[in-house]
């Protein structure tokens, strides 16, 4: 344990054996010992290295949060599970004197650091040297304009910030209650800071305002610097020079109906090789972003900073300026576009026999939505899709049927988690929340992209060119144990953890398919999984059950894919814009950057959906809803509504007149006197007590009665009758909550 703590970056089985002089057959016992320590929660596996739970990785992203008594910067990990590991550790920020930064790091900045042996001082536990300044402190503050008598001030969205007096000389037409962006003009040690409005965003009820809150809260860059816009707008279309001419191949794009950029096109046909009966040739062409975005140039630096595009209900915050993302890089119908293409040959069982990559000039034959393509296959095609049904769509579906056989044999994790979508009105407010149908057209594109990603990883690995893998580790022993405990309450058994594969989870999912517990079991299994990330070290992809996997198919919206494209250009010697020499040493940091950006985008997107639904339900306070208990904690119950998928909280103090005890092993709360029990997965009826749109939080009052493990006594029946009467009135119990909840982040 001491060796692992002292060597967080190199504590693998091989290094441990070498350090302790363990050789020969004794390595078997070492392997067994390490596995037992992992099962006991003493160690956890991070890629191929071992670490103690709660230990920091050698390279990590931090947020500068304070200064110590000597004025030195202190930071906290950007990603930290406080519930599992307690308060985040303080890290002393040590500037790297060898690096030439235009400005030293400051409070509020996000940094990439490498842990070091420097003295952390009295107020920190570790020290870390700055590898890169990722984001500077926001120069503006987002909040609600308030006008009270003679005073005009800002009520910040971030409750950690103070109110700010506003310069009234130019309010930008903002009125009381509007969401505004304010530039800080003066801030002293004493008294309120002062600012001036630099942008009126609009009334708080619109999606634009809600997504702006998410952008500021999570520090997502959303305005391109002038030099980046100029670089994008001055770009010139690629020519045929150095490319294969594939413009006559009828590649097509299949995307969401409202898609603004098209970065992938597909084609398939039967294999004419007699040695491969009933085989298929599948082709995937991806926008050649690497041609326009060169390493080290302004477009590249900005794309690296953003990491990926962020998608909100009514708009996209793109990784690349619109001149590229929706212009020269988008595979538009009937227009010549440069692409990186992979041609893959599959046998009748869906096994990939071989593949080859090509740098091409293509021309999309037609643009279809998922619904149009599916309707054509189902026999109700439009004029557009009917024209390509026989020659293009039917061969695509035939190839997909073939690929499905390979997927079924591989047995990836088969979770069924419908995604809620928000439909907006023309004024940006919510019209309704719905779950779109999952079509075969979606699955076809998904499987084609997976196979293209596998081919990219295989090619780069074979060529010895460094790359960013998309990796997904197996579940930790702690999460598996918690999952086993939950499943046991449903009478379902999970196989032993040793050698656990996705098929073991699929067996459980098939058992509960079609039952009332199916959605909940899918959600709990998802929570038990590790988080996928980007890394130059390959540990495979557990969820997809693949030994090697890399993201290649979306370079318009993911920086990791652009790195893979550059690697292919270098490996195949098909251009001078490939991965530069010396990138090997930088890939670990890039992987950390883009993994953090991905998590940041996901949180922003979820927060926006939660806030919009809270806004939508704000005028339905007092209404009744049905749902299911989706979480149980000491302080109360989380309930997910059936119709919207919205999550809300029932404080434990409002459940009833009894004292309710939390049982972690059974994920339930039980009344000490009555034995009334509410457990994870129970169906309940609730009343909406409060909606807090800024926090995206809902507070419910529980109307349903729980279940009992014993016959109720006369006293218990009296308590139950009183509670039912109170629930019918709806007023007696709501007053015990003590204020609105903080809300739940999924």
C-alpha positions in Angstrom: 0.0 0.0 0.0 2.9 2.4 0.8 4.5 1.6 -2.6 1.2 2.3 -4.4 0.7 5.6 -2.5 4.3 6.7 -3.3 4.1 5.7 -7.0 0.6 6.6 -8.3 1.8 6.8 -11.9 3.7 3.5 -12.1 2.1 1.0 -9.6 1.2 -1.8 -11.9 1.5 -5.6 -11.3 4.8 -5.7 -13.1 6.3 -2.7 -11.2 5.1 -4.1 -7.9 6.7 -7.5 -8.7 10.0 -5.9 -9.7 10.1 -3.6 -6.6 9.5 -6.5 -4.1 11.6 -9.0 -6.1 8.7 -11.4 -6.8 9.6 -13.8 -9.6 8.5 -17.1 -11.1 5.6 -18.9 -9.6 5.3 -16.4 -6.8 3.7 -14.0 -9.3 0.5 -16.1 -9.2 0.2 -15.4 -5.5 0.9 -11.7 -6.0 -1.9 -11.6 -8.6 -4.3 -13.3 -6.2 -3.3 -10.9 -3.4 -3.9 -7.9 -5.5 -7.3 -9.2 -6.6 -8.3 -9.8 -3.0 -7.2 -6.3 -2.0 -9.3 -4.8 -4.9 -12.3 -6.9 -3.8 -11.9 -5.5 -0.2 -11.8 -2.0 -1.5 -8.2 -1.4 -0.6 -7.1 -0.9 -4.2 -8.8 0.1 -7.4 -7.6 -0.4 -11.0 -7.1 2.7 -13.1 -6.4 1.5 -16.6 -3.4 -0.9 -16.0 -2.2 0.8 -12.8 -3.3 0.3 -9.2 -4.2 3.1 -6.8 -5.8 3.5 -3.4 -9.5 4.6 -3.5 -9.5 8.4 -3.2 -5.9 8.8 -4.3 -5.4 11.5 -7.0 -4.2 10.5 -10.4 -0.7 11.8 -11.4 -2.2 14.2 -14.0 -5.5 15.8 -13.3 -7.7 18.9 -13.9 -8.2 21.2 -11.0 -10.1 24.4 -10.1 -8.2 27.1 -8.3 -10.3 27.9 -5.3 -8.4 29.8 -2.7 -5.0 31.2 -1.5 -3.1 30.1 1.5 -1.6 32.3 4.3 1.4 33.0 2.1 -0.7 34.0 -0.9 0.0 30.8 -2.9 -2.8 29.3 -4.9 -4.7 26.3 -3.7 -6.8 24.1 -6.0 -9.3 21.3 -5.8 -9.9 18.4 -8.2 -12.4 19.3 -10.9 -14.0 15.8 -10.6 -14.4 14.6 -7.0 -17.0 12.3 -5.4 -17.5 13.9 -2.0 -20.1 11.3 -0.9 -17.6 8.5 -1.4 -14.3 10.1 -0.5 -15.2 13.1 1.7 -14.0 16.7 1.3 -11.8 17.3 -1.7 -8.1 17.6 -1.0 -6.3 20.9 -1.2 -3.4 21.0 -3.8 -0.7 23.7 -3.8 -0.3 25.1 -7.3 3.4 25.3 -8.2 4.0 27.3 -11.5 6.2 25.7 -14.0 9.0 28.3 -14.5 10.0 26.6 -17.8 6.6 27.4 -19.4 6.0 30.9 -20.9 2.4 31.8 -20.0 1.0 35.3 -20.9 -0.5 35.4 -17.4 0.1 33.4 -14.2 -2.8 31.3 -13.0 -5.4 33.0 -10.8 -8.5 32.3 -8.7 -11.3 30.7 -10.6 -9.0 29.3 -13.3 -9.0 25.6 -14.4 -5.6 24.0 -14.7 -4.1 20.8 -15.8 -1.5 19.8 -13.3 1.0 17.0 -12.6 1.4 16.0 -9.0 5.0 16.7 -7.7 7.2 16.1 -4.7 7.2 19.8 -3.8 6.4 20.7 -0.2 2.7 21.4 -0.1 2.9 23.5 3.0 0.6 23.5 6.0 -2.8 24.1 4.2 -2.5 21.5 1.4 -2.0 17.8 1.2 -0.2 17.6 -2.2 1.5 19.9 -4.6 1.2 19.9 -8.3 3.1 21.7 -11.1 1.1 23.5 -13.8 1.0 21.6 -17.2 -1.5 23.9 -18.9 -3.9 26.7 -18.2 -7.2 25.4 -19.5 -9.7 28.2 -18.7 -9.3 31.6 -17.2 -11.7 33.0 -14.6 -14.8 34.4 -16.2 -14.6 38.0 -17.0 -18.4 38.4 -16.7 -21.1 37.3 -14.2 -24.5 36.0 -15.1 -27.5 37.0 -13.1 -31.0 38.4 -12.8 -31.4 42.2 -13.0 -33.2 43.5 -9.9 -34.5 47.1 -9.4 -35.6 47.9 -5.9 -36.3 51.6 -5.2 -33.3 53.7 -6.2 -31.0 50.6 -6.2 -30.3 48.6 -9.4 -28.3 45.4 -8.7 -27.5 41.9 -10.0 -28.8 38.8 -8.3 -26.1 36.2 -9.4 -27.2 32.8 -10.6 -24.2 31.3 -8.8 -25.3 31.7 -5.1 -21.6 31.7 -4.0 -21.2 35.1 -5.6 -22.3 38.4 -4.0 -24.9 40.8 -5.2 -23.4 43.5 -7.4 -24.5 47.1 -7.9 -25.1 47.9 -11.6 -24.1 51.0 -13.5 -27.5 52.4 -14.8 -26.0 54.6 -17.6 -26.6 51.8 -20.1 -28.9 48.9 -19.2 -29.0 47.5 -22.7 -32.9 47.7 -22.6 -32.9 45.2 -19.8 -35.7 45.4 -17.2 -36.3 44.0 -13.8 -36.3 40.2 -13.9 -34.2 39.8 -17.1 -31.2 37.6 -17.3 -28.1 39.6 -18.1 -24.4 39.2 -18.4 -22.4 41.8 -16.4 -18.8 42.8 -16.8 -17.1 43.5 -13.4 -16.0 47.1 -13.4 -14.8 47.4 -9.8 -14.4 45.0 -7.0 -12.9 45.9 -3.6 -12.3 44.1 -0.4 -15.2 45.9 1.4 -18.7 46.5 0.1 -20.4 45.2 -3.0 -18.6 44.9 -6.3 -19.9 47.1 -9.2 -20.5 46.1 -12.8 -22.0 47.1 -16.1 -24.4 45.2 -18.3 -22.7 44.0 -21.5 -25.5 41.8 -22.8 -29.2 41.4 -22.2 -30.0 37.7 -22.7 -33.8 37.9 -22.1 -36.6 36.8 -19.9 -35.9 33.9 -17.6 -38.6 31.7 -19.1 -36.8 31.1 -22.4 -34.5 28.2 -23.3 -31.9 30.6 -24.4 -31.7 32.1 -20.9 -31.6 28.6 -19.3 -28.8 27.3 -21.5 -26.8 30.5 -20.9 -27.0 29.7 -17.2 -25.5 26.2 -17.9 -22.7 27.7 -20.1 -21.7 30.1 -17.4 -22.1 27.7 -14.5 -19.9 25.1 -16.1 -17.4 27.6 -17.7 -18.0 26.4 -21.3 -16.4 28.6 -23.9 -19.1 29.8 -26.3 -17.7 32.9 -28.1 -15.1 32.4 -30.7 -12.1 34.8 -30.7 -11.9 37.0 -33.7 -8.7 35.3 -35.0 -10.5 31.9 -34.9 -13.5 33.2 -36.8 -11.2 34.8 -39.4 -9.2 31.6 -39.8 -12.4 29.7 -40.4 -13.9 32.2 -42.9 -10.7 32.5 -44.8 -10.4 28.7 -45.4 -10.7 27.5 -49.0 -12.4 24.4 -50.2 -10.2 21.3 -50.6 -9.2 20.2 -54.1 -8.9 16.7 -55.6 -5.1 16.8 -55.4 -3.8 13.9 -53.4 -7.2 12.3 -53.1 -9.1 9.4 -54.6 -12.2 10.5 -56.6 -15.2 8.8 -55.0 -17.8 11.4 -56.1 -19.7 8.7 -58.1 -20.1 6.4 -55.2 -23.7 7.0 -53.8 -22.8 7.8 -50.2 -25.7 9.2 -48.2 -26.1 11.0 -44.9 -28.7 9.9 -42.3 -29.1 12.3 -39.4 -31.7 13.8 -37.0 -34.2 15.9 -38.9 -32.9 19.2 -37.4 -29.2 18.4 -37.8 -27.1 21.4 -39.0 -23.8 19.5 -39.6 -23.3 16.2 -41.3 -20.0 14.6 -40.5 -20.7 11.0 -41.6 -22.0 9.3 -44.8 -22.6 5.6 -45.5 -22.9 3.1 -48.3 -23.1 -0.7 -48.6 -23.3 -3.3 -51.2 -23.1 -7.1 -51.5 -19.5 -8.5 -51.8 -19.0 -9.8 -55.3 -16.0 -12.0 -54.2 -17.0 -15.6 -54.6 -14.8 -16.5 -51.6 -17.1 -14.4 -49.4 -20.7 -15.7 -50.1 -23.5 -13.5 -48.6 -20.8 -11.1 -47.4 -21.1 -7.3 -47.6 -18.9 -4.3 -48.2 -19.7 -1.4 -45.9 -18.3 2.1 -46.4 -18.2 5.0 -43.9 -16.9 8.4 -45.0 -16.1 11.0 -42.4 -15.6 14.8 -43.0 -11.9 15.5 -43.4 -11.6 18.1 -40.7 -7.8 17.6 -40.4 -7.4 19.3 -43.8 -8.8 22.6 -42.4 -7.7 22.4 -38.8 -3.9 22.2 -38.6 -1.9 21.4 -35.5 -0.9 24.4 -33.4 -2.9 26.9 -35.4 -5.7 29.1 -33.8 -8.5 26.8 -35.0 -6.7 23.8 -33.4 -6.1 25.5 -30.1 -9.7 26.6 -29.8 -11.0 23.1 -30.7 -8.7 21.7 -28.0 -10.0 24.2 -25.4 -13.6 23.3 -26.2 -13.0 19.6 -26.5 -16.4 19.0 -28.1 -19.7 20.6 -29.2 -22.4 21.1 -26.6 -26.1 20.4 -27.6 -29.0 22.2 -26.1 -32.7 21.8 -27.0 -32.7 24.8 -29.4 -29.0 25.4 -30.3 -25.5 24.0 -30.5 -22.4 25.4 -29.1 -20.0 24.1 -31.8 -16.4 23.0 -31.4 -15.6 24.7 -34.7 -16.9 28.0 -36.1 -20.0 27.7 -38.3 -18.0 28.4 -41.5 -16.5 25.0 -41.0 -18.9 23.0 -38.9 -21.9 23.9 -41.0 -20.0 24.8 -44.1 -16.8 23.4 -45.6 -16.7 20.3 -43.3 -20.4 19.4 -43.5 -21.1 16.6 -46.0 -23.9 18.5 -47.8 -26.1 16.9 -50.4 -24.8 17.3 -53.9 -21.6 19.2 -52.9 -18.0 18.1 -53.2 -16.4 17.4 -49.8 -13.1 16.0 -48.7 -13.4 12.9 -46.5 -11.5 10.2 -44.7 -13.2 6.9 -45.7 -13.0 3.3 -44.5 -14.1 0.4 -46.7 -14.9 -2.7 -44.6 -15.6 -6.3 -45.8 -17.8 -8.5 -43.6 -18.6 -12.2 -44.0 -22.2 -13.6 -43.7 -21.8 -13.9 -39.9 -20.9 -10.2 -39.4 -17.2 -10.8 -38.8 -15.0 -8.1 -40.3 -12.5 -9.8 -42.7 -10.5 -6.7 -43.7 -10.6 -3.0 -44.1 -8.8 -0.1 -45.8 -8.6 3.7 -45.3 -8.7 6.2 -48.1 -8.5 10.0 -48.4 -11.1 10.9 -50.9 -13.3 13.5 -52.5 -17.0 12.5 -52.1 -20.4 13.9 -53.0 -23.4 13.0 -50.9 -26.2 11.6 -53.1 -29.0 12.5 -50.7 -29.7 13.8 -47.2 -32.2 11.8 -45.2 -33.5 12.0 -41.7 -33.7 8.8 -39.6 -37.5 8.9 -39.9 -37.4 9.3 -43.7 -35.0 6.3 -44.1 -37.0 4.1 -41.7 -40.3 5.0 -43.4 -38.9 4.1 -46.8 -37.8 0.6 -45.5 -41.2 0.2 -43.8 -43.0 0.9 -47.1 -44.2 4.5 -46.7 -41.5 6.4 -48.3 -41.5 10.0 -49.5 -40.4 11.1 -53.0 -36.9 11.7 -51.8 -36.4 8.4 -50.0 -38.3 6.4 -52.7 -35.7 7.4 -55.3 -32.9 5.8 -53.3 -34.8 2.9 -51.8 -33.8 0.0 -54.1 -30.2 1.0 -55.0 -29.1 2.5 -51.7 -31.3 1.9 -48.7 -32.1 -1.8 -49.1 -28.4 -2.7 -49.5 -27.7 -0.7 -46.4 -30.3 -2.6 -44.4 -29.1 -5.9 -45.8 -25.5 -5.1 -44.6 -26.9 -4.0 -41.2 -28.7 -7.4 -40.9 -25.3 -8.9 -41.4 -23.6 -6.7 -38.9 -26.3 -7.4 -36.3 -25.3 -11.1 -36.3 -21.7 -10.0 -35.4 -23.0 -7.7 -32.7 -25.1 -10.4 -31.2 -22.2 -12.8 -31.1 -20.1 -10.1 -29.4 -22.8 -9.4 -26.8 -22.1 -5.8 -25.8 -24.0 -4.3 -22.8 -27.6 -3.9 -24.0 -29.1 -1.2 -21.9 -32.6 0.1 -22.8 -32.6 3.8 -21.7 -35.0 6.0 -23.6 -33.8 9.5 -23.8 -36.2 12.3 -22.9 -36.3 15.2 -25.4 -37.8 18.6 -25.1 -40.0 20.1 -27.8 -39.9 24.0 -27.7 -42.4 26.6 -28.8 -41.4 29.4 -31.1 -40.8 31.7 -28.1 -38.3 29.2 -26.6 -40.5 27.9 -23.9 -41.4 24.2 -23.4 -44.2 22.7 -25.4 -43.8 19.2 -24.1 -41.4 16.4 -23.1 -41.3 13.3 -25.1 -39.3 10.1 -25.7 -38.4 9.7 -29.4 -38.8 6.2 -30.9 -35.7 4.2 -31.2 -35.6 3.1 -34.9 -33.5 0.5 -36.8 -32.2 3.5 -38.8 -30.6 4.8 -35.5 -29.1 1.3 -34.8 -27.8 0.9 -38.4 -25.8 4.2 -38.2 -24.6 3.4 -34.7 -23.3 -0.1 -35.7 -21.6 1.3 -38.9 -19.9 3.9 -36.8 -18.7 1.4 -34.2 -17.1 -0.8 -36.8 -15.4 2.3 -38.4 -14.0 3.2 -35.0 -12.7 -0.3 -34.4 -11.0 -0.2 -37.8 -9.3 3.1 -37.0 -7.9 1.7 -33.7 -6.7 -1.4 -35.4 -4.9 0.5 -38.2 -3.1 2.9 -35.8 -2.1 0.1 -33.4 -0.7 -2.0 -36.2 1.2 1.0 -37.6 2.6 1.9 -34.2 1.2 5.4 -34.3 0.1 6.8 -30.9 -3.6 7.4 -30.5 -6.3 8.3 -28.0 -8.4 5.2 -27.3 -11.9 5.4 -26.1 -11.7 3.2 -23.0 -14.3 1.9 -20.6 -13.1 0.0 -17.5 -15.1 -2.7 -15.8 -17.2 -1.8 -12.7 -15.4 -1.3 -9.4 -15.9 -4.0 -6.7 -17.7 -1.5 -4.5 -20.2 -0.6 -7.3 -20.7 -4.3 -8.1 -21.4 -5.1 -4.5 -24.0 -2.3 -4.3 -25.6 -3.6 -7.5 -25.8 -7.1 -6.1 -27.5 -5.9 -3.0 -30.1 -4.0 -5.0 -30.8 -6.9 -7.4 -31.2 -9.2 -4.4 -34.2 -7.1 -3.3 -35.8 -8.1 -6.6 -34.9 -11.7 -6.3 -32.3 -11.4 -9.1 -28.8 -12.8 -8.7 -25.7 -11.3 -10.3 -22.9 -13.7 -11.2 -19.6 -13.6 -9.2 -17.4 -10.6 -10.1 -14.5 -12.7 -11.3 -14.4 -12.5 -15.1 -17.6 -10.5 -15.3 -18.6 -9.6 -18.8 -21.4 -7.6 -20.4 -23.3 -10.8 -21.1 -23.9 -11.2 -17.3 -25.6 -7.8 -17.1 -27.6 -8.6 -20.3 -28.9 -11.8 -18.7 -30.4 -9.7 -15.9 -31.8 -7.1 -18.3 -33.5 -9.9 -20.3 -35.1 -11.3 -17.1 -36.7 -8.0 -16.2 -37.7 -7.0 -19.7 -41.3 -6.1 -19.9 -41.7 -5.9 -16.1 -42.5 -2.8 -14.1 -38.9 -2.9 -12.7 -37.3 -2.9 -16.2 -36.6 0.8 -16.5 -35.2 1.0 -12.9 -32.9 -2.0 -13.4 -31.5 -0.4 -16.5 -30.8 2.8 -14.7 -29.2 1.1 -11.7 -27.0 -1.0 -14.0 -25.9 2.1 -15.8 -25.0 3.8 -12.5 -22.9 0.8 -11.6 -20.7 1.2 -14.7 -17.4 3.0 -14.9 -17.3 6.2 -16.9 -15.8 6.0 -20.4 -12.9 8.3 -21.2 -10.0 9.0 -23.6 -6.6 7.6 -22.9 -3.4 6.8 -24.9 -3.2 3.5 -22.9 -5.6 0.8 -24.1 -7.7 -1.1 -21.5 -10.4 -2.0 -24.0 -14.1 -1.0 -24.0 -16.1 -3.0 -21.5 -19.6 -1.8 -22.5 -19.1 -2.5 -26.2 -17.1 -5.7 -25.4 -14.2 -4.6 -27.7 -10.5 -5.1 -27.2 -9.6 -1.8 -28.9 -11.7 1.1 -29.8 -11.1 4.8 -30.9 -13.4 7.6 -31.8 -13.0 8.4 -35.5 -16.4 9.3 -36.8 -17.2 12.8 -35.5 -14.2 15.2 -35.9 -16.5 18.2 -36.4 -17.7 17.9 -32.8 -15.1 15.9 -30.9 -11.4 16.8 -30.6 -10.4 13.2 -29.8 -11.6 12.2 -33.3 -9.5 14.8 -34.9 -6.4 13.4 -33.2 -7.3 9.9 -34.6 -7.7 11.4 -38.1 -4.2 13.0 -37.9 -2.8 9.6 -36.7 -4.3 7.9 -39.7 -2.9 10.5 -42.1 0.6 10.0 -40.5 0.3 6.2 -40.5 -0.8 5.9 -44.1 1.4 8.7 -45.4 -1.5 10.4 -47.1 -0.8 14.1 -46.4 1.5 16.6 -44.6 -1.2 17.5 -42.0 -0.9 14.3 -39.9 -0.1 13.9 -36.2 3.2 15.8 -35.5 6.2 14.1 -34.1 6.5 14.4 -30.3 2.7 14.1 -29.7 3.2 10.9 -27.7 4.2 12.9 -24.6 1.1 15.2 -24.9 -1.6 12.6 -25.5 -2.1 11.8 -21.8 -2.8 15.5 -21.1 -5.0 15.8 -24.2 -7.0 12.8 -23.1 -7.6 14.4 -19.7 -8.6 17.6 -21.3 -11.2 16.1 -23.7 -12.6 13.7 -21.0 -13.2 16.6 -18.7 -14.8 18.7 -21.5 -17.1 15.8 -22.3 -18.3 15.4 -18.7 -18.7 19.2 -18.5 -20.9 19.2 -21.6 -23.0 16.3 -20.3 -23.6 18.1 -17.0 -24.5 21.4 -18.8 -27.0 19.6 -21.1 -28.6 17.7 -18.2 -28.8 20.9 -16.1 -30.5 22.7 -18.9 -33.1 20.0 -19.3 -33.8 19.9 -15.6 -34.2 23.7 -15.4 -36.5 23.8 -18.4 -38.7 21.1 -16.9 -38.8 22.9 -13.6 -39.8 26.1 -15.4 -42.5 24.2 -17.3 -43.9 22.6 -14.1 -43.6 25.8 -12.0 -47.3 26.7 -12.8 -48.4 23.2 -11.9 -47.7 23.4 -8.2 -50.3 21.4 -6.4 -50.8 19.0 -9.3 -50.6 15.2 -8.8 -48.2 12.9 -10.7 -47.3 9.3 -10.7 -43.8 8.0 -10.7 -41.3 5.6 -9.3 -38.8 5.9 -6.4 -35.5 6.3 -8.2 -33.2 6.9 -5.2 -33.2 6.5 -1.5 -30.8 8.4 0.8 -30.9 9.3 4.5 -32.5 12.6 3.9 -35.4 11.4 1.8 -36.6 9.9 -1.5 -36.0 10.8 -5.1 -38.9 10.2 -7.4 -38.8 10.1 -11.2 -42.1 11.1 -12.9 -43.6 8.8 -15.5 -44.7 11.4 -18.1 -41.6 13.7 -18.2 -38.8 11.7 -16.6 -38.2 14.6 -14.3 -36.6 13.9 -10.9 -37.8 15.5 -7.7 -37.2 15.1 -3.9 -39.4 14.0 -1.0 -37.7 15.1 2.3 -37.8 12.4 4.9 -39.3 14.8 7.4 -42.5 15.0 5.3 -43.1 11.3 4.7 -45.4 10.8 7.7 -45.9 10.9 11.4 -43.5 8.1 12.1 -39.7 8.2 12.3 -38.2 6.6 9.1 -35.0 4.6 9.2 -32.7 4.4 6.2 -31.5 0.9 5.3 -28.6 1.2 2.8 -28.5 -2.5 2.0 -32.1 -2.7 0.9 -32.3 0.9 -0.5 -35.4 1.6 1.5 -36.8 3.7 4.3 -39.0 2.0 7.0 -41.2 3.5 9.7 -39.9 2.6 13.2 -43.4 2.2 14.7 -45.6 1.2 11.7 -43.1 -0.8 9.6 -44.3 1.1 6.6 -41.6 0.8 3.9 -40.7 2.8 0.8 -38.1 1.1 -1.4 -36.2 1.8 -4.6 -38.4 1.0 -7.5 -41.7 1.5 -5.7 -44.5 3.1 -7.7 -45.9 6.2 -5.9 -48.2 9.2 -6.4 -46.8 12.6 -5.4 -48.0 16.2 -5.3 -45.7 19.0 -6.6 -45.0 21.3 -3.7 -42.4 23.6 -5.2 -40.4 24.1 -8.4 -37.1 25.9 -8.3 -36.2 26.7 -11.9 -32.8 28.2 -11.2 -31.6 25.1 -9.4 -33.6 22.7 -11.7 -35.1 21.2 -8.6 -38.6 19.9 -7.8 -39.9 19.1 -4.3 -42.7 16.6 -3.9 -45.2 15.6 -1.2 -45.7 11.8 -1.0 -49.4 10.8 -1.4 -49.0 7.0 -1.6 -48.9 4.5 1.3 -45.9 2.3 1.5 -45.9 -1.5 1.9 -45.8 -3.5 5.2 -43.9 -6.6 6.2 -46.2 -7.3 9.1 -49.9 -7.0 10.0 -50.7 -3.5 11.3 -51.8 -3.0 14.9 -54.9 -1.0 15.8 -52.6 2.0 16.6 -50.8 1.7 13.3 -54.1 1.5 11.4 -55.1 4.7 13.2 -51.9 6.4 12.2 -52.3 5.2 8.6 -55.9 6.5 8.4 -54.8 9.9 9.7 -52.0 10.1 7.2 -54.4 9.2 4.3 -56.7 12.0 5.5 -53.8 14.4 5.6 -52.7 13.3 2.1 -56.2 13.9 0.7 -56.1 17.5 2.0 -52.5 18.0 0.9 -51.8 20.8 3.4 -50.8 19.2 6.7 -47.5 17.6 5.7 -46.1 20.0 3.2 -45.3 22.6 5.9 -42.7 20.3 7.6 -40.1 20.5 4.9 -38.2 23.5 6.2 -37.6 25.1 2.8 -36.8 24.0 -0.7 -34.3 21.2 -1.4 -31.0 21.8 -3.0 -32.1 19.5 -5.9 -30.6 16.4 -7.3 -27.8 16.1 -9.9 -28.0 12.9 -11.8 
